[in-house]
Amino acid sequence: MQDQSKPTMPLLGDAFPNLDVQTSSGPMSIPGDLKGKWFVLFSHPADFTPVCTTEFVAFQKRKADFDALNCELIGMSVDQVFSHIKWIEWIRDELDVEITFPIVAANDQIALELGMLHPGKGTNTVRATFIVDGEGTVRLILYYPQEIGRNMDEVLRAVRALQIADAQGAVPAGWPENEIIGDRIIVPPATSVQDARERPAEYDCFDWWFCHKAQKQ
């Protein structure tokens, strides 16, 4: 039986939990303040650590690409706000990169609620990544251990792919550079015998169960 006293982390398709938090940009309500916007909430083990610094610079370098997808970036760790502010200043002064997205100062309860606490490593948080759509629904979750930095191009690709899939259909492995069909979109499965028979005449198909179509621009 599940222990009802322990917070349950959100799963794919769940509503992202309401969080009232302090950030390096001031108080924030997540996802309430982001209604209609997608967002990527990503946690890091600690400020002033090498891997986390490379991640924040990498996210900032791609911020314009996320903005183009109506997607906000939000960092998070259990460090206090003053630490976030000082770290932002250090990155600006030493690496010439201005971090312009907010960084949440989470407490242990928030970290536990999101499944971010690393087992056996005290209050250090794992590298959790949540992609949430404009309705506040969790669409993708990635977890990395402390020792491995994230691939921000994959996070950006995932946001693009989710938005394309919502509008046009499923996308293949490695989209938009799939080894079989490139950037084309996979047609949803047939739902009847008649539908299966008509598929090859309507789409490009390897067989009736594997049909694809051009991506709309």
Backbone bond lengths (Angstrom), bond angles and torsions (degrees), N, CA, C in turn:
res aa  C-N    CA-C-N  psi(-1)  N-CA   C-N-CA  omega(-1)  CA-C   N-CA-C  phi
1 M - - - 1.459 - - 1.534 109.63 -
2 Q 1.333 115.85 137.90 1.466 119.79 -178.93 1.517 111.40 -69.71
3 D 1.318 115.90 138.47 1.467 121.82 177.13 1.525 108.65 -74.92
4 Q 1.339 116.86 108.15 1.453 121.20 -176.31 1.531 112.35 -70.18
5 S 1.328 118.04 -12.40 1.459 120.60 -179.21 1.526 111.89 -80.30
6 K 1.333 116.64 -14.88 1.453 120.13 -178.88 1.523 110.45 -96.16
7 P 1.342 117.75 135.76 1.459 119.39 177.80 1.529 110.57 -61.15
8 T 1.325 116.08 145.87 1.446 121.35 177.89 1.524 108.89 -103.99
9 M 1.316 117.60 120.46 1.451 120.69 -177.91 1.524 109.98 -67.47
10 P 1.339 117.52 148.60 1.465 120.19 -179.80 1.520 111.40 -66.37
11 L 1.321 115.68 146.26 1.453 122.59 177.60 1.519 109.42 -112.60
12 L 1.323 116.82 170.55 1.453 120.48 178.25 1.524 109.91 -57.01
13 G 1.316 115.75 132.04 1.459 120.98 -179.25 1.507 114.33 90.34
14 D 1.331 117.88 -11.06 1.466 121.43 177.21 1.526 110.41 -79.38
15 A 1.323 114.64 157.53 1.461 119.39 169.87 1.526 108.40 -71.89
16 F 1.323 116.50 135.68 1.461 119.23 176.94 1.527 108.34 -66.42
17 P 1.338 118.47 134.33 1.477 120.28 -176.26 1.523 111.93 -63.10
18 N 1.316 116.17 145.76 1.463 121.09 178.53 1.524 109.77 -72.85
19 L 1.317 116.25 124.94 1.456 122.08 -178.59 1.524 109.45 -127.43
20 D 1.312 117.16 124.35 1.460 121.70 171.35 1.521 106.85 -102.24
21 V 1.321 116.39 112.99 1.456 120.71 -168.14 1.522 111.99 -131.30
22 Q 1.320 114.50 161.13 1.456 122.39 169.95 1.530 108.08 -97.67
23 T 1.311 116.66 137.40 1.459 120.71 -179.50 1.522 110.07 -133.40
24 S 1.314 114.97 171.84 1.468 120.67 176.95 1.515 111.43 -65.64
25 S 1.340 118.10 -12.55 1.468 122.54 178.01 1.523 112.03 -108.53
26 G 1.345 117.03 8.76 1.451 120.99 -179.71 1.519 111.94 109.93
27 P 1.354 117.43 -178.56 1.466 121.11 -179.72 1.525 111.01 -61.83
28 M 1.324 116.23 148.52 1.453 121.03 -177.16 1.519 109.68 -150.81
29 S 1.329 115.50 141.91 1.455 121.56 173.53 1.526 107.83 -110.43
30 I 1.340 115.19 120.62 1.466 121.18 -178.19 1.528 107.88 -116.52
31 P 1.339 118.56 126.33 1.463 128.32 5.49 1.525 114.61 -93.96
32 G 1.343 118.26 6.40 1.455 121.23 -173.35 1.517 114.98 -52.69
33 D 1.337 117.10 -42.12 1.465 120.49 -178.22 1.525 112.67 -75.00
34 L 1.328 116.75 -5.27 1.468 120.35 -174.16 1.527 111.64 -116.51
35 K 1.325 117.36 20.77 1.456 121.84 -178.63 1.524 110.25 -53.09
36 G 1.334 116.22 127.63 1.456 121.18 179.82 1.511 114.04 88.23
37 K 1.334 117.27 -8.09 1.462 121.25 179.21 1.534 110.18 -112.11
38 W 1.305 116.34 144.05 1.454 120.73 167.46 1.529 107.04 -76.17
39 F 1.328 116.49 157.01 1.465 118.29 171.11 1.516 110.76 -149.71
40 V 1.326 113.56 153.44 1.458 122.34 173.14 1.515 106.96 -112.78
41 L 1.322 116.61 113.55 1.464 121.84 175.41 1.520 107.31 -102.64
42 F 1.322 116.19 119.16 1.466 119.63 -176.64 1.521 110.17 -128.58
43 S 1.316 115.64 130.89 1.464 120.79 -179.72 1.517 110.18 -98.08
44 H 1.319 114.96 156.06 1.466 120.42 176.96 1.530 108.31 -137.19
45 P 1.343 117.24 153.18 1.463 120.49 -176.35 1.525 114.81 -59.85
46 A 1.338 117.54 -42.88 1.467 118.80 -176.06 1.516 110.80 -168.78
47 D 1.332 115.64 149.82 1.458 121.09 170.58 1.532 109.54 -66.92
48 F 1.306 116.30 162.83 1.466 122.73 176.39 1.531 111.87 55.93
49 T 1.317 116.23 41.35 1.461 121.65 173.07 1.531 107.78 -126.28
50 P 1.338 117.46 146.25 1.466 120.30 -171.32 1.529 114.84 -61.44
51 V 1.337 117.61 -50.81 1.470 118.74 -176.68 1.525 110.48 -62.62
52 C 1.328 117.23 -43.48 1.462 120.65 -179.99 1.527 111.29 -62.37
53 T 1.320 116.92 -37.70 1.459 120.40 178.40 1.525 110.67 -62.59
54 T 1.340 116.41 -43.15 1.470 118.73 178.64 1.520 110.60 -64.51
55 E 1.316 118.00 -34.72 1.463 120.66 179.65 1.529 111.06 -67.00
56 F 1.319 116.76 -44.51 1.463 119.10 -177.83 1.525 111.57 -65.58
57 V 1.306 116.63 -39.51 1.465 119.65 176.28 1.526 110.03 -63.12
58 A 1.329 116.71 -42.28 1.466 120.61 -179.11 1.527 111.17 -64.64
59 F 1.334 118.13 -41.93 1.459 120.14 177.07 1.529 110.50 -63.57
60 Q 1.327 116.66 -44.53 1.462 119.77 -179.07 1.530 111.36 -61.95
61 K 1.308 117.53 -39.42 1.467 121.66 179.63 1.532 111.24 -61.18
62 R 1.334 117.36 -24.67 1.459 121.78 -177.86 1.520 112.31 -106.31
63 K 1.332 117.74 9.12 1.462 120.29 -174.81 1.523 111.98 -59.51
64 A 1.310 118.23 -39.37 1.468 120.22 -179.79 1.528 110.88 -61.86
65 D 1.332 116.52 -34.32 1.460 120.02 178.36 1.527 110.85 -68.94
66 F 1.331 116.99 -39.65 1.457 119.94 175.98 1.531 110.55 -67.18
67 D 1.328 116.91 -40.40 1.466 120.58 178.24 1.526 110.63 -57.54
68 A 1.341 116.17 -39.97 1.464 120.60 -179.24 1.527 112.08 -63.51
69 L 1.334 116.61 -20.47 1.459 122.05 178.53 1.533 111.70 -98.47
70 N 1.347 116.61 12.55 1.465 121.83 -177.33 1.526 110.56 56.89
71 C 1.341 115.15 42.17 1.462 121.75 -174.37 1.528 109.69 -125.74
72 E 1.324 116.07 123.63 1.452 122.04 179.13 1.533 110.57 -90.41
73 L 1.323 115.56 151.80 1.457 122.47 174.42 1.524 109.13 -106.03
74 I 1.337 117.23 136.70 1.460 121.97 178.13 1.526 108.13 -139.72
75 G 1.322 116.63 118.87 1.452 121.17 175.50 1.525 110.64 -88.09
76 M 1.329 116.27 165.00 1.467 119.72 -179.53 1.525 111.47 -160.61
77 S 1.317 115.97 137.09 1.463 121.57 166.64 1.518 107.53 -154.17
78 V 1.314 116.63 175.95 1.459 120.01 179.50 1.525 111.75 -88.17
79 D 1.318 117.93 9.32 1.465 120.47 171.94 1.522 109.48 -70.03
80 Q 1.331 116.14 156.87 1.454 120.98 179.22 1.527 110.63 -79.32
81 V 1.331 115.36 163.31 1.458 120.37 -176.08 1.522 112.13 -58.17
82 F 1.345 117.56 -40.66 1.469 119.26 -177.64 1.524 110.97 -62.18
83 S 1.340 116.84 -32.31 1.460 120.46 176.88 1.526 110.37 -67.90
84 H 1.340 116.27 -43.66 1.461 119.92 177.01 1.521 111.08 -57.45
85 I 1.334 116.01 -45.55 1.468 120.76 -177.94 1.523 111.04 -62.40
86 K 1.320 116.47 -44.62 1.467 120.16 -179.86 1.520 111.04 -65.34
87 W 1.316 116.80 -38.75 1.472 120.98 179.26 1.522 110.25 -66.29
88 I 1.325 117.43 -41.28 1.467 121.03 175.99 1.521 110.28 -58.77
89 E 1.332 116.13 -42.62 1.469 120.17 178.33 1.522 111.04 -62.90
90 W 1.335 116.17 -41.46 1.470 119.84 179.93 1.522 110.50 -63.11
91 I 1.321 117.68 -44.80 1.475 121.07 179.36 1.523 110.35 -61.84
92 R 1.322 116.77 -39.76 1.470 120.68 178.17 1.526 111.25 -65.35
93 D 1.318 116.35 -46.51 1.469 120.25 -174.52 1.522 112.97 -74.65
94 E 1.334 116.80 -38.29 1.455 120.26 -174.01 1.533 114.06 -94.66
95 L 1.321 117.33 -28.75 1.466 120.58 -175.49 1.522 112.82 -116.59
96 D 1.325 115.79 -1.90 1.468 121.94 177.60 1.529 112.16 58.38
97 V 1.329 116.06 39.50 1.465 121.64 177.18 1.530 107.63 -128.37
98 E 1.312 116.88 125.05 1.459 122.17 179.73 1.528 108.97 -94.63
99 I 1.331 117.09 113.56 1.457 121.49 177.34 1.526 107.73 -78.08
100 T 1.329 116.71 116.32 1.463 120.54 -173.41 1.524 113.70 -108.91
101 F 1.324 117.98 -1.70 1.460 119.87 177.55 1.533 109.33 -99.14
102 P 1.329 118.03 155.62 1.473 120.90 -177.18 1.527 112.49 -72.56
103 I 1.336 115.28 151.72 1.464 122.16 174.27 1.523 107.43 -122.06
104 V 1.316 115.93 120.57 1.459 121.79 -177.35 1.526 110.70 -78.03
105 A 1.332 115.81 136.38 1.462 121.55 170.64 1.522 106.94 -94.05
106 A 1.329 116.46 92.97 1.465 121.15 -175.74 1.528 110.47 -83.16
107 N 1.325 115.13 152.65 1.461 119.12 168.92 1.527 108.49 -99.60
108 D 1.325 116.35 174.59 1.462 119.97 -176.89 1.523 111.90 -61.50
109 Q 1.333 117.27 -32.98 1.457 120.62 -178.78 1.531 110.55 -64.85
110 I 1.332 116.51 -44.16 1.465 120.30 178.33 1.521 110.20 -64.47
111 A 1.334 116.09 -44.16 1.460 120.08 -179.99 1.516 111.21 -61.43
112 L 1.330 116.51 -39.67 1.461 120.64 179.12 1.527 110.69 -68.21
113 E 1.329 116.54 -39.80 1.467 121.55 -179.32 1.521 111.98 -62.63
114 L 1.335 115.76 -31.21 1.459 120.02 -179.05 1.531 112.39 -97.01
115 G 1.331 117.11 6.01 1.457 119.80 178.50 1.507 113.61 69.20
116 M 1.333 116.88 30.33 1.457 121.29 -172.03 1.519 114.46 -95.01
117 L 1.332 118.23 -15.69 1.457 119.99 -175.80 1.527 110.18 -74.71
118 H 1.321 115.51 130.41 1.456 121.67 -176.65 1.522 109.97 -80.06
119 P 1.338 119.38 121.53 1.461 121.09 -179.08 1.528 112.27 -56.05
120 G 1.314 116.22 128.66 1.452 120.88 175.89 1.510 115.62 78.90
121 K 1.354 117.65 6.04 1.458 119.22 -177.78 1.529 111.27 -126.01
122 G 1.319 115.41 38.19 1.455 120.00 174.31 1.508 112.42 62.63
123 T 1.337 116.05 -133.19 1.464 120.59 -177.28 1.524 112.64 -94.59
124 N 1.329 118.03 5.98 1.461 118.98 176.81 1.518 110.34 -65.06
125 T 1.317 116.22 138.90 1.456 120.64 -178.29 1.524 111.12 -97.86
126 V 1.326 115.09 148.54 1.454 120.31 174.84 1.523 108.61 -74.31
127 R 1.326 115.67 174.07 1.465 120.92 175.79 1.534 107.93 -89.09
128 A 1.329 115.48 80.18 1.460 121.14 179.30 1.521 109.36 -89.63
129 T 1.319 115.94 142.12 1.460 121.58 177.92 1.521 108.85 -132.21
130 F 1.330 115.88 122.82 1.454 121.91 176.45 1.524 109.19 -114.88
131 I 1.320 116.97 126.21 1.458 121.62 170.99 1.520 106.91 -103.68
132 V 1.333 115.95 122.52 1.459 122.45 -174.28 1.522 108.72 -124.61
133 D 1.338 116.57 136.48 1.463 119.11 -176.39 1.522 111.88 -86.31
134 G 1.319 116.04 -178.39 1.461 121.51 -174.80 1.508 114.85 -67.68
135 E 1.339 117.39 -11.78 1.460 121.52 175.46 1.523 111.97 -97.22
136 G 1.334 116.49 4.49 1.465 120.17 179.18 1.515 114.05 81.30
137 T 1.338 117.08 19.09 1.460 121.48 -179.19 1.522 110.84 -96.74
138 V 1.323 116.94 133.26 1.460 121.61 178.46 1.529 108.73 -70.31
139 R 1.337 116.23 122.82 1.450 120.15 -175.77 1.523 113.31 -110.21
140 L 1.325 117.35 -24.91 1.471 120.72 -179.76 1.514 108.69 -156.23
141 I 1.333 116.07 141.37 1.467 121.98 177.88 1.526 108.44 -132.01
142 L 1.324 116.10 130.72 1.461 121.96 175.71 1.522 108.75 -127.52
143 Y 1.335 116.36 137.71 1.458 120.83 175.40 1.526 109.16 -125.29
144 Y 1.319 115.51 129.91 1.456 121.50 174.95 1.526 108.72 -120.54
145 P 1.329 117.85 147.55 1.466 119.57 174.66 1.526 110.40 -72.33
146 Q 1.309 115.55 169.31 1.464 120.21 -178.20 1.524 112.35 -59.73
147 E 1.327 116.56 -30.30 1.462 120.28 -170.60 1.525 114.10 -80.70
148 I 1.349 117.66 -8.94 1.465 120.17 -174.83 1.518 110.45 -124.34
149 G 1.326 116.18 121.83 1.455 120.36 176.19 1.519 111.35 -76.04
150 R 1.323 115.48 152.49 1.465 121.41 -178.58 1.523 112.02 -75.99
151 N 1.324 114.68 160.39 1.461 122.53 171.76 1.526 107.58 -99.06
152 M 1.322 117.82 104.44 1.463 121.15 -175.03 1.518 112.38 -68.93
153 D 1.335 116.87 -27.81 1.459 119.03 176.31 1.525 110.52 -64.45
154 E 1.337 117.98 -33.19 1.453 120.83 176.64 1.525 111.16 -69.76
155 V 1.331 117.48 -38.72 1.463 120.13 177.11 1.527 109.70 -63.03
156 L 1.335 116.50 -44.42 1.461 121.05 178.24 1.529 110.65 -63.17
157 R 1.329 116.91 -43.39 1.465 121.07 177.74 1.518 111.02 -60.02
158 A 1.332 116.37 -40.30 1.458 120.67 -178.24 1.526 111.22 -64.14
159 V 1.340 117.17 -41.69 1.466 119.65 177.50 1.524 110.03 -62.18
160 R 1.317 116.42 -47.04 1.472 120.43 178.28 1.528 110.85 -59.14
161 A 1.334 115.74 -45.94 1.460 120.41 -176.93 1.526 111.26 -63.83
162 L 1.319 117.66 -41.67 1.459 120.77 178.65 1.524 111.28 -62.44
163 Q 1.322 116.60 -41.78 1.457 119.71 179.81 1.525 111.54 -68.07
164 I 1.321 116.90 -39.04 1.465 120.95 176.31 1.523 110.17 -65.49
165 A 1.332 116.97 -43.77 1.457 121.22 -179.21 1.525 110.94 -62.25
166 D 1.325 117.50 -39.97 1.464 120.67 178.07 1.522 111.58 -60.15
167 A 1.318 115.96 -38.03 1.465 120.48 -173.94 1.521 113.72 -90.34
168 Q 1.362 117.13 -30.13 1.458 118.30 -168.98 1.525 115.68 -128.46
169 G 1.301 119.58 -25.22 1.457 121.66 -176.74 1.514 110.98 135.96
170 A 1.335 116.63 176.74 1.461 121.90 -175.56 1.525 111.62 -66.60
171 V 1.325 114.91 151.06 1.465 120.07 178.08 1.531 109.40 -112.33
172 P 1.334 117.29 150.52 1.467 120.54 -175.35 1.521 112.69 -82.20
173 A 1.313 115.78 175.63 1.470 122.09 176.36 1.522 109.86 -57.18
174 G 1.332 115.67 138.96 1.456 120.42 176.25 1.511 114.68 68.38
175 W 1.350 117.75 8.14 1.462 120.33 179.78 1.519 110.43 -48.98
176 P 1.328 118.09 137.33 1.471 130.24 9.04 1.529 114.66 -94.64
177 E 1.309 117.99 22.07 1.466 120.81 -178.95 1.524 109.96 -124.58
178 N 1.318 116.20 53.20 1.456 120.43 179.17 1.524 110.84 -71.56
179 E 1.338 115.89 144.60 1.466 121.07 -176.47 1.530 113.08 -69.88
180 I 1.332 118.11 -19.00 1.464 120.71 -176.64 1.527 112.22 -104.11
181 I 1.342 116.80 -48.55 1.471 118.75 -173.64 1.525 113.33 -123.31
182 G 1.320 118.13 11.47 1.462 120.44 175.68 1.518 111.97 63.52
183 D 1.354 115.79 -126.38 1.465 119.88 -176.87 1.525 112.34 -99.34
184 R 1.316 117.10 15.22 1.457 120.46 -177.96 1.528 111.57 -74.52
185 I 1.331 115.95 162.71 1.454 123.14 -174.28 1.525 109.54 -103.66
186 I 1.324 117.04 137.78 1.459 122.11 179.36 1.530 109.81 -81.09
187 V 1.331 115.55 130.57 1.459 121.28 -179.84 1.526 109.01 -75.91
188 P 1.340 118.43 138.20 1.466 120.40 179.71 1.529 111.79 -56.66
189 P 1.330 117.71 152.99 1.459 120.98 -177.73 1.525 112.67 -59.41
190 A 1.337 115.59 149.40 1.461 120.78 175.51 1.522 109.66 -64.73
191 T 1.315 116.36 145.98 1.464 121.02 -177.88 1.526 112.96 -112.18
192 S 1.336 116.52 1.70 1.468 119.91 177.87 1.520 108.93 -156.08
193 V 1.323 116.15 164.82 1.459 121.11 177.03 1.521 110.16 -61.29
194 Q 1.329 116.75 -41.77 1.467 120.46 179.73 1.521 110.62 -62.76
195 D 1.307 115.88 -43.51 1.467 120.93 178.48 1.517 110.37 -60.21
196 A 1.326 117.29 -42.98 1.464 121.47 -179.65 1.525 111.03 -62.71
197 R 1.330 116.95 -38.55 1.461 120.43 -179.66 1.523 112.02 -68.48
198 E 1.339 116.32 -32.94 1.467 120.18 -176.08 1.530 113.10 -84.14
199 R 1.311 117.04 -19.31 1.466 120.25 -175.85 1.533 114.55 -52.48
200 P 1.334 119.50 -51.34 1.475 119.24 -175.78 1.524 114.04 -60.33
201 A 1.321 117.17 -23.29 1.458 120.00 178.53 1.531 112.14 -82.95
202 E 1.317 116.42 -19.37 1.464 120.82 -175.66 1.530 112.88 -98.66
203 Y 1.343 116.26 -29.84 1.451 120.30 -173.31 1.522 110.82 -134.32
204 D 1.306 115.50 170.71 1.461 120.44 169.64 1.530 107.00 -79.08
205 C 1.329 117.15 125.08 1.462 120.27 -173.66 1.528 111.46 -136.18
206 F 1.315 116.60 142.13 1.455 122.01 165.76 1.523 108.72 -82.84
207 D 1.312 114.87 -32.68 1.452 124.80 174.56 1.525 104.55 -161.62
208 W 1.339 117.75 171.85 1.457 119.07 -175.44 1.523 113.12 -62.74
209 W 1.343 117.29 -23.48 1.465 120.68 -178.68 1.531 112.62 -90.91
210 F 1.331 117.28 -5.00 1.468 121.12 -179.52 1.520 108.50 -134.15
211 C 1.322 115.24 81.61 1.463 121.93 179.01 1.525 109.70 -115.27
212 H 1.313 115.81 154.27 1.457 120.14 -178.13 1.512 110.31 -145.19
213 K 1.326 114.70 162.46 1.466 121.30 -176.44 1.514 109.07 -142.81
214 A 1.321 115.42 162.69 1.463 120.63 179.97 1.524 110.35 -69.07
215 Q 1.317 115.65 144.74 1.457 120.73 176.53 1.518 110.18 -74.37
216 K 1.318 117.02 133.32 1.465 121.30 174.52 1.521 109.35 -76.24
217 Q 1.286 115.71 134.30 1.463 120.49 -179.29 1.524 110.65 -91.41
